[in-house]
Each structure stands twice: as structure tokens, then as C-alpha cells.
Amino acid sequence: MKKNLLRILILFLSYGFSDTDHESQIDSSIANAADIQVYDFNYLELLLYTKSEKTYVVNFWAMWCAPCVKELPFFQTYSTNNPDVEVLLVSLDFPADIESKLKPCLKKKGITSKVVLLDDPDSNSWIDKVDTNWSGALPFTIVFDNKKRSFHEGAFESLQDLENLINKTINH
């Protein structure tokens, strides 16, 4: 992980790039990463904003949160049915559990959407940076593009509930 962050930093410093290039790199990271990457909040925060009209859905969840695990298939189905929307599942589980617990859980649930793990112990700091109204309870979902942003604390009861939030956000 530290080597990957160092490589990214070197690329940033060596080449520099426009916001559009940055967005492309983030989209590529979300779409093409085969393994679960571990991020601190500073890196994850880059994925929570966009200058493009593309819609992003970011869900914070954990394996120990039963409502979170129950709604994962809704995100997977939405992602499969809407390939133009970037779905990112942010696990708050322990990095040590990626191979033994997280990957088997995702496989069992049929989840192929992009999953990253947030490993940043200072949750009191970063929760407010995500949304000042977020209590820190899971699950928590953000839907955004370059003009609109909405937050949803709590679980979705159905795929339709998730679709309604996304449509309400991007169509208003």
C-alpha cells in the first residue's frame, strides 16, 4: 500500500495533470482494480468529488453491520444495470481481514463492484469531512455529480429505494 501511494505521489510530482486527467485516473482505479486497495482518508477524499457530469455512488459499510451486508446486492444490481454510473463500496473493516473474511463475504454475496477499504483511525475527523450531518452510523451513502450531492444515512430496503435516491439526486 505504501509503495502504491509513493508511486502515485511520484506520478503527481513528475508529470502533473489537469483535473480531467485526475478524474480519468480515479475512474480507471474504480473500474479496473482487481484487488481491494486500502486507503487512508486523504486518498479516499479524492474519490468523493468530481468535476464531471458522471454520477457516482459511494457506500460506506462493514461486514459486522447486518443492514450493510443485506443491501450490498442492491448496489451490485444497480451497478450492473447502470454501467455509466460509478459505484464504490467503502469497507470499514480491518485490513487484516481482507483475504480471510472480506473477499469471501463479497464472493458469497456475488459482489463484483469496486471495493476499497478505508483504514483511517481518526474517524472523528473524517466523518465530518464526508458530511457534517453524518452521525457515523452505517450504512451511509453519497450520490453525486459535479452539480448535485445527496447523503443517505441508513439502509435501503430495496433496489427501488436505492434507485429512487439516485434518480432524485441526479434529476433535480
Secondary structure, 3 states (H helix, E strand, C coil): CHHHHHHHHHHHHHHCCCHHHHHHHHHHHHHHCCCCEEECHHHHHHCCCCCCCCCEEEEEECCCCHHHHHHHHHHHHHHHHCCCCEEEEEECCCHHHHHHHHHHHHHHHCCCCEEEEECCCCHHHHHHHHCCCCCCCCCEEEEECCCCEEEEECCCCCHHHHHHHHHHHHCC
